[in-house]
Amino acid sequence: MAQTVPPFLPVLILFLVAAVTAVAILLLSGKLLNRFKPHNPQAAKLTPYECGVPPIQTGARHKYSVKFYLTAMLFILFDVEAAFLLPWAVNYRHALWTFGAMLSFMATLLVGFIYAWGKGAFEWER
């Protein structure tokens, strides 16, 4: 009598192979990194560096400008627009009935864009 393979066995094998591979990569990279990297710490090398701006030593309570948050919110708004617009544009031939919905979506975003422009949200310094 032939035994049948349980349907979940290939998935279990895949998870085990993935787990073993992940652990092996972590262990080997740690061993190789510690063995071959030069250990030459200097004060200039250990300071954080981001975008050419020297680090501010004011602590965790540093206040950011409202413009920073406004720019971040506008980026998220228009990034979400692109996330909705791209799949629709790719399948446009197959979904002609969504043209009106997309036009209303774009009109709403255009109204928001004009409002933000009128409020001076795109001017970094005033």
C-alpha positions, 0 to 999 in steps of 0.5 A: 500500500502506497503512502500519500504525502501530506499536503503541508509537507512541502511547505514545511520543508520550505520553511525549514530550508528558509529558516536554516538559510537565514540563520546560516547567513546571519552566523556566517556574515557575523563571523566573516565581518568580525574576522576581515574588517579593520578595527580602527575606531576614531572620533571622526569615524564614529560620529553620525553623518547624514546629508552633509549636516553636522550632528546637532548635540541638543539631545532628543528634545530638538524641535523640528520646523512645521515645514518638515512635517508639512513636506512629509505629509505632502509627500505621503499624499502624492505618493499614495496618489501614485500608488493608486494611479499606476495600477489603474493606468496599467489596466486602463484598457480593461477598466474604462468604466473607472475613468470617471472615478479616477477623474474625481480622484485626480480632481480631489488631489488637484484641489488639495494641491492648489490649496497647499500651494495657496497656503505656501506649503511648497515654499521652504523659507519665508 
